[in-house]
Amino acid sequence: MTVISRLLLVLVSLPLLGLALYAVTYSANHAIVYSSIALLEGVAKHSSPDAQQAISVLETGAARAPLVASVRSSLSDFHTTQKDYASAQSVIEEAIALRLTWPYDWMRLAELYAAQNIFDERMSVAIDNVERYGGAERVLTYRKAVFAMRSWYGLDEGQREALNPSIMAVLSSGRAAQRFFFDVERYQRSALFCRQFRGEVSFGDMWCSVYEERQRARLK
């Protein structure tokens, strides 16, 4: 083989070598990220004292794979379980910057705003984007309905109107409506429901009558 032939072989091989190295590095970084997510979820489920270590590992994985939004979403969820809402908000905003059209991150951001009593224009933008990017998502429809009831007293009129179709959609679905009543009671929004939506579902009047009877019994 001549010198020129060897040189050509080297030149052809270099891009392939670079691609192979990139693939190995990319795979390794993603392995770190997703193993970190698994570790973090395990810590959250078992309330391990190594929570901060798990967060550190996850943040290292995120740094090595800066374009992976899901790792930031998982980290935000974990911060939320620890009631560190400011950190959760910061991380979910990073995730949104990476995948602007993912409605579940916008929903999480709206929930974090509510947890911090933020109901200004930022909340309106988050709600609008949940609807814009995830209007057809059934899971989000239910989540928006529950969110609206929980946050009702902080939301302004425009924000309530934006969420109202989700409440109506849930109430029009028998099984979802029954589950919704359970959540309404769980979050102590029965009186609110009976004032605002009593007549919007066929068995709303009966349900509210039972609720009101229980309330009268408690006052005796």
C-alpha positions in Angstrom: 0.0 0.0 0.0 1.4 3.3 -1.0 1.8 6.3 1.3 -1.0 8.1 -0.5 -3.3 5.2 -0.1 -2.6 4.9 3.6 -3.2 8.7 4.0 -6.5 8.4 2.2 -7.5 5.5 4.5 -6.7 7.5 7.6 -8.7 10.5 6.3 -11.7 8.3 5.6 -11.5 6.6 9.0 -11.3 9.7 11.1 -14.9 10.8 10.7 -16.1 7.2 11.4 -13.9 7.2 14.5 -15.3 10.5 15.6 -18.8 9.3 15.1 -18.1 6.1 17.1 -16.6 8.1 20.0 -19.6 10.5 20.0 -22.0 7.5 20.1 -20.2 6.0 23.0 -20.1 9.2 24.9 -23.8 10.0 24.1 -24.9 6.5 25.3 -22.8 6.8 28.5 -24.2 10.2 29.3 -27.8 9.0 28.8 -27.1 5.8 30.9 -26.0 8.1 33.7 -29.1 10.3 33.3 -31.6 7.5 33.3 -29.9 5.5 36.1 -29.9 8.7 38.1 -33.7 9.1 37.5 -34.2 5.5 38.8 -32.1 6.2 41.8 -34.0 9.4 42.5 -37.4 7.7 42.2 -36.2 5.0 44.6 -35.1 7.6 47.1 -38.4 9.4 46.9 -40.5 6.3 47.4 -38.5 5.1 50.4 -37.7 8.5 52.0 -34.0 7.6 52.0 -31.7 9.8 54.0 -29.5 9.9 50.9 -31.9 12.3 49.1 -29.3 15.0 48.7 -26.8 12.5 47.3 -29.4 11.3 44.8 -30.1 14.9 43.7 -26.4 15.4 43.2 -26.1 12.3 41.1 -29.1 13.4 39.0 -27.7 16.9 38.5 -24.4 15.4 37.3 -26.3 13.3 34.8 -28.3 16.4 33.7 -25.0 18.3 33.2 -23.6 15.5 31.0 -26.8 15.4 28.9 -27.9 19.0 28.8 -30.5 18.4 26.1 -32.5 15.8 28.1 -35.6 17.6 29.4 -37.1 14.6 31.1 -34.4 14.4 33.8 -35.2 18.0 34.8 -38.9 17.1 35.0 -38.1 14.3 37.3 -35.9 16.5 39.4 -38.7 19.1 39.6 -41.1 16.4 40.8 -38.8 15.4 43.5 -38.2 18.9 44.7 -42.0 19.3 44.8 -42.3 16.3 47.1 -39.8 18.0 49.4 -41.9 21.2 49.2 -38.9 23.1 47.7 -41.1 24.8 45.2 -38.6 27.5 44.2 -36.1 24.9 43.1 -38.8 22.8 41.5 -39.9 25.9 39.5 -36.4 26.7 38.4 -35.8 23.2 37.1 -39.1 22.8 35.3 -38.4 26.1 33.6 -35.2 24.6 32.3 -37.2 21.6 31.0 -39.7 23.9 29.3 -36.8 25.8 27.5 -35.7 22.4 26.1 -39.2 21.2 25.0 -41.5 24.2 24.7 -44.5 22.2 23.5 -44.6 19.6 26.2 -47.9 20.4 28.0 -47.2 18.3 31.2 -44.2 20.6 32.1 -46.5 23.6 31.6 -49.1 22.0 33.9 -46.4 21.3 36.5 -45.3 25.0 36.3 -48.9 26.2 36.8 -49.2 23.9 39.9 -45.9 25.3 41.3 -47.0 28.8 40.8 -50.2 28.0 42.8 -48.1 26.5 45.5 -46.2 29.8 45.8 -49.4 31.9 45.5 -48.3 33.3 42.1 -51.4 34.1 40.2 -50.2 36.9 37.9 -49.5 37.0 34.2 -47.1 34.1 34.6 -49.9 31.8 35.7 -52.1 32.9 32.8 -49.3 32.1 30.3 -48.8 28.6 31.9 -52.5 27.8 31.7 -52.8 29.0 28.1 -49.8 26.9 27.1 -51.3 23.8 28.8 -54.3 24.3 26.7 -52.4 25.2 23.5 -50.1 22.2 23.6 -52.2 19.6 25.4 -55.9 20.5 24.9 -56.6 16.9 23.6 -54.9 15.1 26.5 -57.5 13.4 28.7 -55.1 13.1 31.6 -54.4 16.8 31.5 -58.1 17.6 31.2 -58.8 15.9 34.6 -55.7 17.4 36.1 -56.7 20.9 35.0 -60.2 20.4 36.5 -58.8 19.4 39.9 -56.2 22.2 39.7 -59.0 24.7 39.0 -60.9 23.6 42.1 -57.9 23.6 44.3 -56.7 27.0 43.2 -60.0 28.7 42.6 -59.7 31.3 45.2 -56.4 32.5 43.9 -57.2 32.4 40.2 -58.6 35.5 38.5 -61.7 35.5 36.4 -59.9 35.0 33.1 -57.9 32.1 34.5 -61.0 30.5 35.8 -62.7 30.8 32.4 -59.7 29.2 30.7 -60.0 26.2 33.0 -63.8 26.0 33.2 -64.1 23.8 30.0 -61.9 21.2 31.7 -64.3 21.0 34.7 -67.3 20.7 32.4 -65.6 18.0 30.3 -64.9 16.0 33.5 -68.5 16.5 34.8 -69.9 15.2 31.5 -68.0 11.9 31.9 -69.7 9.6 34.4 -66.8 7.7 35.8 -64.5 10.7 35.8 -67.2 12.8 37.5 -67.4 10.4 40.3 -63.7 10.4 40.8 -63.8 14.2 40.6 -66.3 14.4 43.5 -63.9 12.4 45.6 -61.1 14.9 44.9 -63.4 17.8 45.5 -64.1 16.5 49.0 -60.5 15.6 49.6 -59.4 19.1 48.9 -62.3 20.6 50.8 -63.9 22.3 47.9 -67.4 20.8 48.2 -69.0 24.1 49.2 -67.4 25.8 46.2 -68.6 23.0 43.9 -72.1 23.3 45.1 -72.1 27.1 44.6 -70.6 27.0 41.1 -71.4 23.7 39.4 -74.4 22.1 41.3 -76.6 22.1 38.2 -74.0 21.1 35.7 -74.2 17.4 36.3 -77.3 15.2 36.6 -76.6 14.0 40.1 -75.0 17.2 41.3 -78.1 18.3 43.2 -78.3 15.0 45.0 -74.6 15.0 45.9 -74.8 18.6 47.2 -77.9 17.8 49.2 -76.0 15.0 51.0 -73.1 17.3 51.6 -75.3 20.0 53.0 -77.0 17.5 55.3 -73.7 16.4 56.6 -72.7 20.0 57.3 -75.9 20.6 59.2 -75.3 17.5 61.3 -71.8 18.7 62.2 -73.2 22.0 63.4 -75.7 20.5 65.8 
